[in-house]
Amino acid sequence: MSFLLSRGRLRLLVLLLAAFVTCPAWAQGDEIDKADTAWVMISTALVLFMTLPGLALFYGGLVRSRNVLSVLMQCFAICAVASLLWFAVGYSLAFSGSGAFIGDLSNVFLMGIGRDDVNGTIPALLFVLYQMTFAVITPALIIGGFAERLRFSALLWFSSLWLLVVYVPVVHWVWGGGWLGQMGMLDFAGGTVVHITAGVAALVGAVVLGPRAGFQKRAMAPHNLTMTVSGAGMLWVGWFGFNGGSALAANAQGVTAMLVTHLAAAAGCIAWMASEWIRFGKPSVLGIVTGMVAGLGTITPAAGYVGPAGAIVIGLAAGWVCFVATLFVERTLRIDDSLDVFPVHGVGGMLGTILAGVFAATTLGPFSGYGLSDAVSGIGGQLGVQFIGLIAVLVYTAVATWALLKIIGAVVGLRIGQEEEDIGLDISEHEERGYDL
């Protein structure tokens, strides 16, 4: 029949289609992929959701009622300030240039990044925005270390300077082409960049400011655990964007990152709950949600590299180790890290950074990962790199944070007065009340 293609014409059509699909315009990696773009857009919203309202509610419920608005205010203010700083200069210093320790100013105010420019398979501006949400949540995590006693003006100065002096250089070291990335360090979604920096900074802040009045002499129980659990649930959901989105693509690595994130969170819940049950005779709601955060923070550096069984081991280790660390910091060291930022995020980030070098290996049977550690001579070589990165980030963060706090303290003062602390930050700093009772 006339409408049927002859065998020769059909063969020609197949060849033309094959040439079209495999031509350089389709094969090159600088074309926008709609699926990847959609997933990273969703992930960006999820990571912002982790800070507002997730972290704000989680922290807000943990403080006493007279300070609840201050925590919400701090999270909102940091979100706004960090976003503008990231746009102005942070992104450029973190991801531009080829320096080993810091980027350059070629993309100040996003200069040189057009609307149609591509980063991998997503728009370049989407990558900027996604990384902006990480720049928002990291300094927001720190406020838990000195909650209920830091001046709001000092918080703004500290968060702004810390973002530029600590966070941005570490981002460049690990993700922006800097020296740790060149060494082959594994940090998929921010074990060093986010959790170690925030945890160490919170610990230093707690030491420099000193404990709250009445610390270890009277109860400082959370005022609203319902609020905290609500925020914790938002963090769990948002973490799918935090870790799964770090693949920057709707691909197999992103899927496995989401799976292992969920499993580690679940294992962290169980391990912390069991540890608390054994130690104190009863499991608590605060304990199970804290164990979840510990599991999530610990799997973060390893999420794109480890398998499901390895993730469960990491989550179980996180729940127990971070539980022990929390008791050690509070009861042995007697440091008032108000909301346990260092023992949960800092210690969890360190543990996950090390275990990423183990469970990424392909030689562990059912606990094997996906072989990325083989690029640095197997487990031993990878662990060496992981330790170097951990120590470098820890020391740099501690020294820089201490210096910033001392300078800010000398210029504007850090801590509110005793009377203001007794009244609460809601009234003394903002002239508002969280509850009209």
BELBELQUI-V110335 format. One line per field, one symbol per residue. ss: DSSP state (H for helix, E for strand, C for the rest). phi: phi as a letter, one per 20 degrees, with the letter a starting at -180 (. if undefined). A space follows every 10 residues. Layout:
ss: ???
phi: ???
//
This chain:
ss: CCCCCCHHHH HHHHHHHHHH HCCHHHHCCC CCCHHHHHHH HHHHHHHHHH HHHHHHHHHH HHCCHHHHHH HHHHHHHHHH HHHHHHHHHH HHHHHCCCCC CCCCCCCHHH CCCCCCCEEC CEEHHHHHHH HHHHHHHHHH HHHHHCCCCE CHHHHHHHHH HHHHHHHHHH HHHHCCCCHH HHHCCCCCCC HHHHHHHHHH HHHHHHHHHC CCCCCCCCCC CCCCHHHHHH HHHHHHHHHH HHHHHHHCCC CHHHHHHHHH HHHHHHHHHH HHHHHHHHHH CCCCHHHHHH HHHHHHHHHH HHCCCCCHHH HHHHHHHHHH HHHHHHHHHH HHCCCCCCCC HHHHHHHHHH HHHHHHHHHC CCCCHHHCCC CHHHHHCHHH HHHHHHHHHH HHHHHHHHHH HHHHHHHHHH HCCCECCHHH HHHCHHHHHH CCCCCCC
phi: .feeffgfff ffffffffff fefgfeefed dfefffffff ffffffffgf ecdgfgfffg feefgfcfff ffffffffgf ffffffffbf fffecdmcff dbecdfdglm gndefefcdm dcggfffgff ffffffffff fffffcgmbe ffffffffff ffgeedffff gfgedeneff fffnfebfcp fefdffffff fffffffffn fffngmdbfc fgebffffff ffffffffff ffefffflae cfffffffff ffffffffgf ffgffffffd nbedfgffff fffffffffg fdgeddefff ffffffffff ffffffffff eefldefgdl fffeefffff fffffffeee feddmfefdd nffffclmfg fffffffffg ffffffffff fgffffffff ednedfffff fffofgefdc lbcfcdd
//
